Amino acid sequence: MTITQTTPQQAIQPTDQPVIGSLVTYHGSLPDLHGRTFLLLPDTNCRFCDPDDDGPRHYTLADPDTSQALKHARPSSFTPTATNWWPSDAIDFNIAGYRYKAAYTTPGGSRWARIVHCHTATGTGYRVWCRFDGDPAPEVRALDARRLV
């Protein structure tokens, strides 16, 4: 995955893409699941999506209490249950077209790779490995400085 970063100073608009790790309420094409709360995760292994396509992304909706998950969910199939649930010092990142609220990084195997540790609304950690071209951007260096030792 290649990392694309947004600056923390950018205003977060309600119309922006949803944040990975958010709790969402489902209202898609499966009526039996309407009203259920799921944890929003990326659908990184979607066999229907072109990874180079800049179009709308699909998501995985994971039940926080069971192993049930809905794959290939469209953004129109769910609504975030809360906005701004993440800590105020979280850094907004776009990794492989998905929006995350990052906490810190750990080494990813080379100077161009990191494991980005992200916040979730359930309080469980979420990690994603990513690689980027060139020297680390200021946001990556800020997350590196937060690294747990």
Summary of the structure (lengths in Angstrom):
residues: 149
radius of gyration: 15.4
end to end distance: 25.2
largest distance: 48.3
contacts: 393
relative contact order: 0.24
helix: 9%
strand: 36%
